[in-house]
Amino acid sequence: MQKTNILKFYMRGDIIAFVPKSTKKKEPASYKSLYIKEKLIKEVEKIAKENNTSFNNVIISMIEQCLDKK
């Protein structure tokens, strides 16, 4: 059984929790560039490192979870 890793972190005074997507089941994707504030880059890099996943996986997981909550 695979362990579900729920990531929790503080952002703007709120506790945010999300589960990073598995990178083993890749779906078709396209390239899109973003300009991200240095502070946010450092925060996301820290989350990725602490959870042994990629920067990209953290960003995509956050976006997908936010869109699912609409």
N, C-alpha and C positions, 0 to 999 in steps of 0.2 A: 504494500500500500504506500502511495506517495504522500509525503507530508505536505499539507497545505500551509504555505507560508504567508500569513497575513502581515503586511507591512503597516506600521502605524507611525505617524510623525505629526509634528505640530506645524500648522501653516496658518498664519494670521490669527493666532489664538485658538484655533479649532484643532481637534484631533482628527486627522484624516486616516482612514484605514482602507486598504485595497489589497487585492491578491494579484501579484504579477502573473501575466499570461505565460503559459508554457511556450517555450521557443521551439519545441520539437514539432509542433503542428503548424508549419508556416503556411500562410495564405498568400495569394498574389498581392503584391504591393507596388507602390509607386514612390518615387523620390520627391520630397518636398523640403525646402530649406526654411528654417525659422531663425529669427534673431531673438536670442534669449538673453536676459540680463545676466551678468557674470555671477551675481549672488544666487540666482536660481540654478544656474549651471552647477555651482559648487554644492548646493543643497541636494540636487538630484544625483550628482556623482557620489556624494556621501551615502545616500540611500542605496544606490546601486552596489557600492562596495560592501556595505554592511550586510547586504542580502545576496551577495555573490551572483549578481545578474548584471545586465548591461544597462547603460544610460538609456539607450533607445527603448529597451523593454520597460523600464520604469515609466518613461514618458508615454508610451503607447498604452500601457496598463492604466495609467491615471486618466488619460483622455477617454478611453473606452468606458471606464467605470463612471466618470462624470456624465457622459452621454447616456448611459443606461439609467441614471437616476432621474432623468427628466420626467 
